[in-house]
Amino acid sequence: MSGMQLSEQDRADIIATAEAAAEAAREITLKYFRGQALNTESKLTEGFDPVTVADRGSEEAMRAVIAARRPDDAILGEEFPPKPGTSGLTWVLDPIDGTRGFISGTPTWGVLIAVRSADECLYGVIDQPYIGERFVGGFGQAKVTGPHGERALAVRTDVTLENAIIFSTFPEVGSEEEGEAFHDLAHRCKLTRYGMDCYAYALLAAGQIDLVVEAGLQAYDILAPIAVIEAAGGIVTDWHGGPVLEGGRVLAAASKELHAQAVSILSTY
Amino acid sequence: MSGMQLSEQDRADIIATAEAAAEAAREITLKYFRGQALNTESKLTEGFDPVTVADRGSEEAMRAVIAARRPDDAILGEEFPPKPGTSGLTWVLDPIDGTRGFISGTPTWGVLIAVRSADECLYGVIDQPYIGERFVGGFGQAKVTGPHGERALAVRTDVTLENAIIFSTFPEVGSEEEGEAFHDLAHRCKLTRYGMDCYAYALLAAGQIDLVVEAGLQAYDILAPIAVIEAAGGIVTDWHGGPVLEGGRVLAAASKELHAQAVSILSTY
């Protein structure tokens, strides 16, 4: 479906708002990442651990940016109640995707920002504040900016299953059955790696890896990756090849061929 | 053992040489990381894949720096035959630790540089070129420099086993028995994560995580982590609590208490 008709002005405004929200989230999350604020801020946490404070602060900062610049849009975030809107657009926010990576100090968690209509994901940002790396997709954009400049995002499409690199965040993946399904697929691939959270989707969009399989995701976990990967030419669905805008069991693939092969295995579970 | 007596001048020269070697390795590895050089350089690879070209180029560049500045020191590296020396010091180099992470585009592989005498590791560098992050330890230094400035490295010492964060690169760890030993220990910890290669040791030195357990390591995989972690106050041994300068089964721990608890479990395997 082609979905909503947005003017050039609307698109530019959404892109600028997403950038401003990502900048606001960077400032907050970096304040807490690796315990930078532990000594000075611990009295302010009122019983919350630093990651919870960072998570809530990051979402509040993004909500404030979006509400000020796009007052008619709805906002759905992980940490606070939904804000209704009238424009037909919803901002979907995950202030820290990969909180377990965050508390471990790994630089592969991310801030996820997505803009969706009723039936499609229009724009998405995967931001890694510590590296200073931002992957964006939608409205004709598919690029990463980071410490070594700007590059276009494009999946690689010439990899067969037996040469594919597959990622999931945890080796257990989800339930016992979901774990079995993943490993059934992973054993047919060249290389299996873990531990990257949303950063794995960014690597798929960047043409570095070929498959990401996860289970039990929420809408706010997957909408931004959908936008970025689709803009880069990849495919994100559930394990049966259907839409996954609301989360659940996620399959991201770099090519139609790999996607079909993965669905043929995962859909039997 | 107190080992070799080195003058202030010697120490400063070793530190400066290590920095220069790390800079040389950065330049080469970044040329190949994420396929930056795939189009322009593929004719030069003579059948080698890009990571092999990067690996060899990175070590050659470091060897050239060290041989020019410290001609009497020996050099031991992953990719080329040992270079003998007369000073009693040996540079131990891993030009890309985590080649599987490198080919997947994850920013958690590293360049490892260590300087050892016959009986101890004196100085070490864990460098992550893409992030621009450098962890160093030895000769009174224990610090990380990176995109957000410089910080002292110090392990955290107040974490009990049931609250510990434990890392290994692969969930299989090594042999079946080694995997069992790891999971026996990991099940007693709060959080288990995978996929970081040498970056996990850097996180332990930075006070972010508490245990790293691996098997089948080579000397060049572990000497730089030993120097950095020991400088930050941590402990690196084999699974029985003995020296691990030559590689093998490695246990890195943030505190004496955690180390003793981990040895009591791992040494039964």
Interface residues (C-beta under 8 A of the other chain):
Chain A: L30 R34 G35 R100 G101 I103 S104 G105 T106 P107 T108 Y130 I131 G132 P147 H148 I165 F167 P171 L191 R193 Y194 G195 M196 Y199 L203 A206 G207 Q208 I209
Chain B: L30 R34 G35 R100 G101 I103 S104 G105 T106 P107 T108 Y130 I131 G132 P147 H148 I165 F167 P171 L191 R193 Y194 G195 M196 Y199 L203 A206 G207 Q208 I209
